């Protein structure tokens, strides 16, 4: 998967797909979510930039290793939603 959207990245992670992401040079605010998610899950190497083009070999994303970090992030998000539930 090649994406420049947060939702494209998130769906790729949930479905455990190999993906690469590119930042939008026009929309800086949209980039922050991509960059934060990549940083939290140690997926910065999936960014398409000069370093990407300099490297011929790319390792596949190790979802077994990523799973605990992702689960922790999901739990944090769910807790936030529960704590801020209205009604």
N, CA, C and O atoms as CSV, one atom per row, in Angstrom:
chain,resi,resn,atom,element,x,y,z
A,1,UNK,N,N,0.851,-1.166,0.000
A,1,UNK,CA,C,0.000,0.000,0.000
A,1,UNK,C,C,0.897,1.229,0.000
A,1,UNK,O,O,1.897,1.281,0.716
A,2,UNK,N,N,0.539,2.191,-0.788
A,2,UNK,CA,C,1.204,3.494,-0.798
A,2,UNK,C,C,0.146,4.520,-0.424
A,2,UNK,O,O,-0.886,4.617,-1.088
A,3,UNK,N,N,0.394,5.296,0.647
A,3,UNK,CA,C,-0.621,6.221,1.127
A,3,UNK,C,C,-0.001,7.542,1.564
A,3,UNK,O,O,1.180,7.622,1.899
A,4,UNK,N,N,-0.830,8.560,1.547
A,4,UNK,CA,C,-0.437,9.850,2.128
A,4,UNK,C,C,-1.495,10.285,3.141
A,4,UNK,O,O,-1.546,11.449,3.536
A,5,UNK,N,N,-2.336,9.342,3.556
A,5,UNK,CA,C,-3.388,9.669,4.516
A,5,UNK,C,C,-3.223,8.877,5.810
A,5,UNK,O,O,-2.741,7.744,5.811
A,6,UNK,N,N,-3.629,9.496,6.897
A,6,UNK,CA,C,-3.604,8.841,8.201
A,6,UNK,C,C,-4.461,7.583,8.173
A,6,UNK,O,O,-4.051,6.532,8.665
A,7,UNK,N,N,-5.659,7.696,7.593
A,7,UNK,CA,C,-6.568,6.550,7.574
A,7,UNK,C,C,-6.019,5.412,6.727
A,7,UNK,O,O,-6.225,4.244,7.056
A,8,UNK,N,N,-5.328,5.733,5.649
A,8,UNK,CA,C,-4.694,4.702,4.832
A,8,UNK,C,C,-3.614,3.970,5.615
A,8,UNK,O,O,-3.478,2.750,5.519
A,9,UNK,N,N,-2.845,4.732,6.393
A,9,UNK,CA,C,-1.810,4.115,7.218
A,9,UNK,C,C,-2.443,3.263,8.310
A,9,UNK,O,O,-2.029,2.124,8.529
A,10,UNK,N,N,-3.446,3.809,8.996
A,10,UNK,CA,C,-4.091,3.083,10.091
A,10,UNK,C,C,-4.723,1.780,9.594
A,10,UNK,O,O,-4.582,0.739,10.236
A,11,UNK,N,N,-5.407,1.833,8.472
A,11,UNK,CA,C,-6.036,0.633,7.919
A,11,UNK,C,C,-4.983,-0.395,7.508
A,11,UNK,O,O,-5.172,-1.595,7.708
A,12,UNK,N,N,-3.895,0.067,6.945
A,12,UNK,CA,C,-2.802,-0.845,6.571
A,12,UNK,C,C,-2.260,-1.561,7.799
A,12,UNK,O,O,-1.955,-2.752,7.744
A,13,UNK,N,N,-2.140,-0.834,8.908
A,13,UNK,CA,C,-1.641,-1.435,10.145
A,13,UNK,C,C,-2.647,-2.432,10.696
A,13,UNK,O,O,-2.269,-3.544,11.065
A,14,UNK,N,N,-3.914,-2.060,10.760
A,14,UNK,CA,C,-4.955,-2.952,11.284
A,14,UNK,C,C,-5.015,-4.240,10.462
A,14,UNK,O,O,-5.169,-5.328,11.017
A,15,UNK,N,N,-4.892,-4.116,9.141
A,15,UNK,CA,C,-4.957,-5.284,8.254
A,15,UNK,C,C,-3.602,-5.951,8.043
A,15,UNK,O,O,-3.483,-6.910,7.282
A,16,UNK,N,N,-2.568,-5.423,8.738
A,16,UNK,CA,C,-1.205,-5.970,8.680
A,16,UNK,C,C,-0.674,-6.056,7.253
A,16,UNK,O,O,-0.129,-7.078,6.836
A,17,UNK,N,N,-0.843,-4.970,6.522
A,17,UNK,CA,C,-0.350,-4.890,5.141
A,17,UNK,C,C,0.990,-4.170,5.117
A,17,UNK,O,O,1.261,-3.298,5.942
A,18,UNK,N,N,1.811,-4.548,4.168
A,18,UNK,CA,C,3.044,-3.800,3.947
A,18,UNK,C,C,2.653,-2.470,3.314
A,18,UNK,O,O,1.856,-2.440,2.376
A,19,UNK,N,N,3.203,-1.375,3.817
A,19,UNK,CA,C,2.822,-0.074,3.293
A,19,UNK,C,C,3.997,0.892,3.340
A,19,UNK,O,O,4.977,0.682,4.053
A,20,UNK,N,N,3.868,1.937,2.571
A,20,UNK,CA,C,4.777,3.068,2.579
A,20,UNK,C,C,3.918,4.319,2.604
A,20,UNK,O,O,2.810,4.339,2.068
A,21,UNK,N,N,4.443,5.362,3.233
A,21,UNK,CA,C,3.678,6.603,3.278
A,21,UNK,C,C,4.533,7.771,2.801
A,21,UNK,O,O,5.760,7.771,2.910
A,22,UNK,N,N,3.838,8.751,2.274
A,22,UNK,CA,C,4.465,9.972,1.787
A,22,UNK,C,C,3.747,11.137,2.451
A,22,UNK,O,O,2.537,11.088,2.670
A,23,UNK,N,N,4.495,12.179,2.767
A,23,UNK,CA,C,3.895,13.356,3.392
A,23,UNK,C,C,3.439,14.336,2.333
A,23,UNK,O,O,4.076,14.492,1.291
A,24,UNK,N,N,2.335,14.990,2.612
A,24,UNK,CA,C,1.774,15.993,1.708
A,24,UNK,C,C,2.498,17.313,1.954
A,24,UNK,O,O,2.460,17.836,3.068
A,25,UNK,N,N,3.148,17.850,0.945
A,25,UNK,CA,C,3.915,19.082,1.131
A,25,UNK,C,C,3.021,20.304,1.285
A,25,UNK,O,O,3.494,21.350,1.731
A,26,UNK,N,N,1.751,20.203,0.932
A,26,UNK,CA,C,0.826,21.335,1.001
A,26,UNK,C,C,0.055,21.402,2.317
A,26,UNK,O,O,-0.363,22.484,2.727
A,27,UNK,N,N,-0.139,20.270,2.981
A,27,UNK,CA,C,-1.011,20.210,4.160
A,27,UNK,C,C,-0.210,19.756,5.377
A,27,UNK,O,O,-0.227,18.576,5.728
A,28,UNK,N,N,0.474,20.667,6.007
A,28,UNK,CA,C,1.322,20.320,7.139
A,28,UNK,C,C,0.539,19.709,8.304
A,28,UNK,O,O,1.045,18.801,8.964
A,29,UNK,N,N,-0.673,20.178,8.570
A,29,UNK,CA,C,-1.442,19.655,9.698
A,29,UNK,C,C,-1.805,18.186,9.520
A,29,UNK,O,O,-1.824,17.443,10.501
A,30,UNK,N,N,-2.090,17.751,8.317
A,30,UNK,CA,C,-2.406,16.346,8.073
A,30,UNK,C,C,-1.185,15.458,8.282
A,30,UNK,O,O,-1.316,14.289,8.645
A,31,UNK,N,N,-0.019,16.004,8.057
A,31,UNK,CA,C,1.201,15.218,8.208
A,31,UNK,C,C,1.469,14.827,9.651
A,31,UNK,O,O,2.034,13.763,9.905
A,32,UNK,N,N,1.076,15.662,10.597
A,32,UNK,CA,C,1.418,15.400,11.991
A,32,UNK,C,C,0.847,14.071,12.478
A,32,UNK,O,O,1.500,13.370,13.251
A,33,UNK,N,N,-0.343,13.717,12.047
A,33,UNK,CA,C,-0.928,12.437,12.477
A,33,UNK,C,C,-0.151,11.258,11.896
A,33,UNK,O,O,0.077,10.262,12.583
A,34,UNK,N,N,0.251,11.371,10.644
A,34,UNK,CA,C,1.064,10.317,10.023
A,34,UNK,C,C,2.392,10.174,10.750
A,34,UNK,O,O,2.813,9.068,11.091
A,35,UNK,N,N,3.038,11.294,10.980
A,35,UNK,CA,C,4.352,11.271,11.619
A,35,UNK,C,C,4.278,10.749,13.053
A,35,UNK,O,O,5.150,9.997,13.488
A,36,UNK,N,N,3.241,11.146,13.783
A,36,UNK,CA,C,3.091,10.687,15.162
A,36,UNK,C,C,2.832,9.185,15.217
A,36,UNK,O,O,3.459,8.483,16.010
A,37,UNK,N,N,1.931,8.689,14.400
A,37,UNK,CA,C,1.641,7.255,14.379
A,37,UNK,C,C,2.878,6.462,13.988
A,37,UNK,O,O,3.182,5.440,14.603
A,38,UNK,N,N,3.585,6.923,12.980
A,38,UNK,CA,C,4.808,6.236,12.556
A,38,UNK,C,C,5.847,6.234,13.678
A,38,UNK,O,O,6.525,5.230,13.893
A,39,UNK,N,N,5.973,7.346,14.389
A,39,UNK,CA,C,6.947,7.447,15.469
A,39,UNK,C,C,6.592,6.528,16.632
A,39,UNK,O,O,7.451,5.811,17.144
A,40,UNK,N,N,5.331,6.550,17.047
A,40,UNK,CA,C,4.892,5.733,18.183
A,40,UNK,C,C,5.082,4.241,17.903
A,40,UNK,O,O,5.416,3.475,18.807
A,41,UNK,N,N,4.870,3.837,16.663
A,41,UNK,CA,C,4.968,2.416,16.302
A,41,UNK,C,C,6.302,2.061,15.651
A,41,UNK,O,O,6.467,0.956,15.134
A,42,UNK,N,N,7.251,2.989,15.674
A,42,UNK,CA,C,8.577,2.762,15.078
A,42,UNK,C,C,8.486,2.355,13.612
A,42,UNK,O,O,9.126,1.394,13.183
A,43,UNK,N,N,7.696,3.086,12.859
A,43,UNK,CA,C,7.509,2.791,11.437
A,43,UNK,C,C,8.034,3.911,10.538
A,43,UNK,O,O,7.639,4.014,9.377
A,44,UNK,N,N,8.924,4.749,11.074
A,44,UNK,CA,C,9.456,5.857,10.281
A,44,UNK,C,C,10.172,5.376,9.025
A,44,UNK,O,O,10.263,6.110,8.040
A,45,UNK,N,N,10.676,4.157,9.055
A,45,UNK,CA,C,11.397,3.618,7.895
A,45,UNK,C,C,10.482,3.393,6.696
A,45,UNK,O,O,10.957,3.165,5.584
A,46,UNK,N,N,9.166,3.458,6.921
A,46,UNK,CA,C,8.217,3.260,5.828
A,46,UNK,C,C,7.947,4.554,5.059
A,46,UNK,O,O,7.223,4.552,4.063
A,47,UNK,N,N,8.532,5.657,5.527
A,47,UNK,CA,C,8.347,6.946,4.867
A,47,UNK,C,C,9.130,6.991,3.565
A,47,UNK,O,O,10.286,6.572,3.499
A,48,UNK,N,N,8.484,7.504,2.540
A,48,UNK,CA,C,9.146,7.670,1.248
A,48,UNK,C,C,9.803,9.044,1.258
A,48,UNK,O,O,9.122,10.069,1.283
A,49,UNK,N,N,11.127,9.053,1.240
A,49,UNK,CA,C,11.907,10.286,1.218
A,49,UNK,C,C,13.255,9.985,0.578
A,49,UNK,O,O,13.418,8.936,-0.047
A,50,UNK,N,N,14.205,10.866,0.719
A,50,UNK,CA,C,15.514,10.637,0.116
A,50,UNK,C,C,16.170,9.361,0.636
A,50,UNK,O,O,16.829,8.646,-0.119
A,51,UNK,N,N,15.989,9.077,1.929
A,51,UNK,CA,C,16.560,7.856,2.501
A,51,UNK,C,C,15.925,6.618,1.883
A,51,UNK,O,O,16.594,5.605,1.679
A,52,UNK,N,N,14.622,6.704,1.585
A,52,UNK,CA,C,13.926,5.588,0.948
A,52,UNK,C,C,14.555,5.272,-0.400
A,52,UNK,O,O,14.816,4.113,-0.723
A,53,UNK,N,N,14.794,6.319,-1.179
A,53,UNK,CA,C,15.342,6.114,-2.508
A,53,UNK,C,C,16.805,5.685,-2.466
A,53,UNK,O,O,17.296,5.057,-3.404
A,54,UNK,N,N,17.503,6.022,-1.382
A,54,UNK,CA,C,18.907,5.625,-1.242
A,54,UNK,C,C,19.032,4.144,-0.890
A,54,UNK,O,O,20.063,3.525,-1.155
A,55,UNK,N,N,17.997,3.586,-0.300
A,55,UNK,CA,C,18.029,2.191,0.130
A,55,UNK,C,C,17.315,1.309,-0.884
A,55,UNK,O,O,16.150,1.538,-1.209
A,56,UNK,N,N,18.015,0.309,-1.377
A,56,UNK,CA,C,17.403,-0.632,-2.315
A,56,UNK,C,C,16.623,-1.725,-1.585
A,56,UNK,O,O,15.576,-2.168,-2.056
A,57,UNK,N,N,17.137,-2.153,-0.438
A,57,UNK,CA,C,16.519,-3.262,0.291
A,57,UNK,C,C,15.605,-2.731,1.385
A,57,UNK,O,O,16.001,-1.876,2.177
A,58,UNK,N,N,14.397,-3.236,1.421
A,58,UNK,CA,C,13.435,-2.864,2.453
A,58,UNK,C,C,12.986,-4.120,3.171
A,58,UNK,O,O,12.586,-5.104,2.549
A,59,UNK,N,N,13.058,-4.068,4.483
A,59,UNK,CA,C,12.558,-5.199,5.258
A,59,UNK,C,C,11.048,-5.081,5.393
A,59,UNK,O,O,10.503,-3.979,5.459
A,60,UNK,N,N,10.393,-6.206,5.433
A,60,UNK,CA,C,8.945,-6.205,5.654
A,60,UNK,C,C,8.654,-5.783,7.088
A,60,UNK,O,O,9.464,-5.985,7.992
A,61,UNK,N,N,7.490,-5.199,7.271
A,61,UNK,CA,C,7.068,-4.793,8.610
A,61,UNK,C,C,6.840,-6.049,9.439
A,61,UNK,O,O,6.131,-6.963,9.015
A,62,UNK,N,N,7.439,-6.089,10.613
A,62,UNK,CA,C,7.284,-7.218,11.512
A,62,UNK,C,C,6.088,-6.939,12.428
A,62,UNK,O,O,6.226,-6.304,13.474
A,63,UNK,N,N,4.931,-7.418,12.023
A,63,UNK,CA,C,3.715,-7.147,12.789
A,63,UNK,C,C,3.684,-7.885,14.118
A,63,UNK,O,O,2.992,-7.447,15.037
A,64,UNK,N,N,4.401,-8.977,14.249
A,64,UNK,CA,C,4.479,-9.667,15.548
A,64,UNK,C,C,5.165,-8.769,16.570
A,64,UNK,O,O,4.768,-8.725,17.734
A,65,UNK,N,N,6.179,-8.066,16.135
A,65,UNK,CA,C,6.918,-7.154,17.002
A,65,UNK,C,C,6.123,-5.868,17.246
A,65,UNK,O,O,6.217,-5.272,18.319
A,66,UNK,N,N,5.360,-5.453,16.272
A,66,UNK,CA,C,4.590,-4.220,16.349
A,66,UNK,C,C,3.330,-4.373,17.206
A,66,UNK,O,O,2.860,-3.397,17.792
A,67,UNK,N,N,2.790,-5.571,17.281
A,67,UNK,CA,C,1.503,-5.822,17.929
A,67,UNK,C,C,1.398,-5.262,19.356
A,67,UNK,O,O,0.407,-4.595,19.650
A,68,UNK,N,N,2.360,-5.494,20.255
A,68,UNK,CA,C,2.228,-4.951,21.621
A,68,UNK,C,C,2.142,-3.426,21.661
A,68,UNK,O,O,1.377,-2.875,22.453
A,69,UNK,N,N,2.900,-2.749,20.833
A,69,UNK,CA,C,2.861,-1.287,20.782
A,69,UNK,C,C,1.503,-0.809,20.270
A,69,UNK,O,O,0.939,0.160,20.779
A,70,UNK,N,N,0.996,-1.497,19.267
A,70,UNK,CA,C,-0.294,-1.130,18.688
A,70,UNK,C,C,-1.424,-1.354,19.692
A,70,UNK,O,O,-2.321,-0.519,19.810
A,71,UNK,N,N,-1.386,-2.460,20.407
A,71,UNK,CA,C,-2.411,-2.750,21.402
A,71,UNK,C,C,-2.400,-1.701,22.511
A,71,UNK,O,O,-3.458,-1.278,22.977
A,72,UNK,N,N,-1.219,-1.286,22.931
A,72,UNK,CA,C,-1.098,-0.254,23.964
A,72,UNK,C,C,-1.695,1.065,23.467
A,72,UNK,O,O,-2.376,1.761,24.220
A,73,UNK,N,N,-1.444,1.402,22.224
A,73,UNK,CA,C,-1.990,2.618,21.633
A,73,UNK,C,C,-3.516,2.544,21.536
A,73,UNK,O,O,-4.203,3.532,21.793
A,74,UNK,N,N,-4.044,1.376,21.165
A,74,UNK,CA,C,-5.496,1.193,21.096
A,74,UNK,C,C,-6.131,1.336,22.473
A,74,UNK,O,O,-7.179,1.966,22.610
A,75,UNK,N,N,-5.506,0.756,23.491
A,75,UNK,CA,C,-6.031,0.854,24.852
A,75,UNK,C,C,-6.052,2.307,25.324
A,75,UNK,O,O,-7.016,2.744,25.952
A,76,UNK,N,N,-5.007,3.041,25.026
A,76,UNK,CA,C,-4.931,4.456,25.408
A,76,UNK,C,C,-6.044,5.253,24.725
A,76,UNK,O,O,-6.679,6.102,25.351
A,77,UNK,N,N,-6.276,4.981,23.452
A,77,UNK,CA,C,-7.326,5.673,22.702
A,77,UNK,C,C,-8.703,5.334,23.242
A,77,UNK,O,O,-9.547,6.217,23.393
A,78,UNK,N,N,-8.934,4.071,23.534
A,78,UNK,CA,C,-10.224,3.644,24.075
A,78,UNK,C,C,-10.473,4.271,25.440
A,78,UNK,O,O,-11.585,4.716,25.725
A,79,UNK,N,N,-9.459,4.310,26.276
A,79,UNK,CA,C,-9.587,4.952,27.591
A,79,UNK,C,C,-9.948,6.422,27.452
A,79,UNK,O,O,-10.785,6.933,28.195
A,80,UNK,N,N,-9.324,7.095,26.513
A,80,UNK,CA,C,-9.638,8.506,26.274
A,80,UNK,C,C,-11.104,8.676,25.892
A,80,UNK,O,O,-11.785,9.567,26.400
A,81,UNK,N,N,-11.584,7.823,25.000
A,81,UNK,CA,C,-12.984,7.930,24.566
A,81,UNK,C,C,-13.950,7.645,25.714
A,81,UNK,O,O,-14.960,8.335,25.859
A,82,UNK,N,N,-13.655,6.654,26.513
A,82,UNK,CA,C,-14.515,6.307,27.653
A,82,UNK,C,C,-14.514,7.438,28.679
A,82,UNK,O,O,-15.564,7.798,29.212
A,83,UNK,N,N,-13.341,7.994,28.954
A,83,UNK,CA,C,-13.231,9.069,29.949
A,83,UNK,C,C,-13.916,10.353,29.507
A,83,UNK,O,O,-14.315,11.165,30.342
A,84,UNK,N,N,-14.052,10.539,28.201
A,84,UNK,CA,C,-14.634,11.779,27.674
A,84,UNK,C,C,-16.012,11.565,27.046
A,84,UNK,O,O,-16.493,12.393,26.274
A,85,UNK,N,N,-16.625,10.453,27.388
A,85,UNK,CA,C,-17.958,10.132,26.877
A,85,UNK,C,C,-18.975,11.090,27.483
A,85,UNK,O,O,-18.968,11.351,28.686
A,86,UNK,N,N,-19.840,11.603,26.633
A,86,UNK,CA,C,-20.894,12.491,27.111
A,86,UNK,C,C,-22.168,11.697,27.362
A,86,UNK,O,O,-22.462,10.718,26.677
A,87,UNK,N,N,-22.899,12.139,28.344
A,87,UNK,CA,C,-24.196,11.528,28.586
A,87,UNK,C,C,-24.173,10.630,29.707
A,87,UNK,O,O,-25.196,10.032,30.041
